[in-house]
Amino acid sequence: MGIHSSLMGSAPKAVLMTSALVFVLNSCSALAVPAADPAPATASTATQSPTTLPQPSPLPAPALPPTPMSAVAPSPAATGPQLDCRINSQFPANGTKYEPRASFSVRWDVTNTGTAAWEPGTVDLVYTHGTRMYFSPTIALEHRVAPGDTAALSVGMKALRNTSSYITNWALRRGDTYFCALSLKIFVQWSGGLERYD
């Protein structure tokens, strides 16, 4: 009984002590200030300008050799003295009538309007085309014809036997150059004498 009473007397004390300890611990827990949560690291809001890296300087373009300019040919000047003429008169006139096989001469009076003289031996009166009514296709100049001078150019001819109209063409020639074109048109008919009609 002594032991039981002893135990029974000590149990409430143990319970009280335990409750007091729990109370103290709870109070301590309530009084304890909770540690502040560490502030999250805030990213810097300052916008940083992108760093511009130095660019390499462009290399200078290699010097090209100058383009050769094509030589410009000078405009050709007037090719020496010019050959030209003016026809002043013609006999017989175009349209004159001849009997078949009649002989006659045609004469052209022309003036040298060029800048070159007509020299005998270098300038001739020659047949070029048309009816061949001549005795000779080439007539040599008899004298020099300077620029501004006038010359009489004559050719002996013979009418053809058939009645028709005929045209013969002539020109002065120096070398391969023909100038001062001349022509004659005649009619051949059996009527006798000289007549002109168009």
Helices and strands as residue ranges (DSSP letters): H 2-31, E 85-91, E 96-98, E 103-112, E 123-130, E 138-140, E 150-158, E 164-174, E 177-188, E 195-196
